C-alpha cells in the first residue's frame, strides 16, 4: 500500500510537470522529491496510527472433529462430502451386533436380580420365623434349666434331680441360646440384603440398571449423528474401517454452519488508537474489486508469542523474544454474509480500521484499500 501511495504521488507530479510545463532543474526535481517524502511520510504516520492497515487478514472458522464414543467396524457412511446436513442427520454407522449382545446380557442380569428381590423378602420372613422359633426354644430350655437348678438347691442330697440331669438341662439351655443368636444374625443378614436400597430400588438392581443404561447408550452411539447444521468435507472414511474413540484420530471433520469471523494481525503500535466498535473494511483476494464493511468486535487479550507453559524444558531467548502482531476480530455486516457463504471458509485478504481521530485522513486509506482490491484482478501462477 505504501508503494501505491508513492506511485500515486509520482503520477501526480508528472501530471503537474506536464500540464504546467515546469522545467526539470536542480531546484524543481529535488523540491518535488523532498515534498513527496514529507507529504507521504506525514500521511503514512497519520494513517498508521489512526487508521491502521494489515495485509495479514483471514476468515476463520471452527471445525468439530467427529470421534465416535464407541469402538467398532464402520458398516455404513451415510453423509456425502460437501453437501449440507442438518443437526441429527446420520453421518456413519458402526456394527451394532456386539452392543446389542451386551444390552441383552445386561437385561437378562437385571431381570434375574429383580426376581431375587421377592426371594430376599421371603428369606427375611423365614429368618424372622426362625428367630421366633429359636426364642421359644431358648425360653423352654431356660425354664427347664431353672426348675432343675432350684430343685437341686432345695433338695440337696435328697433332690429328685441328679447333678448329671442338671448339667444336661444347662447344656440344652446354652445350646438354645446360641441357636437364637445365630438365628438373629441370619435375620440381620437377610434384612440388610433386602433393605439395601438406593432411592427405593435394591442396590443390585440399581447397579445392573445402570449397566443396562450404559449398554443402551453405547448401542445408540453406534449411529453417529451431525452435532449441528453444517457440512463434512475431505471425507476419507469408508465402510470396513475401524472407528476408535481416540481424540487424536477423529473419523472426519465437521464444519458447523455458523457465523464466521475475520481476524487481522496488526502491528502492536496500532493499538494506541484502535478500540472495539471502530469501523473496519476488508478486501478478499477471492473477490477483487469488492470491499466488505464491518466493525471491530474484539482485540484478543493475549498473544501467542508471550505464552509459556510448564514442561520441564528451558525456553530459548529466540523463542521468548519473537515480535508478534495483535489479533483484531472484525464482524462483517450481515447483509454481506450471503456473498461470503459462496466462498470457501478460510479465505484471505487485507483489512483496515478507521478510528475517530483524523477522520479526514481515512479517505486516503479507503482509496488505497480499494486500489489494492482492484490489483487483486492481477495474479499469475508462474507458468
Order of alpha helices (4+ residues) and beta strands (2+ residues): alpha-alpha-beta-beta-beta-beta-alpha-alpha-beta-beta-alpha-beta-beta-beta-beta-beta-beta-beta-alpha-beta-alpha-beta-alpha
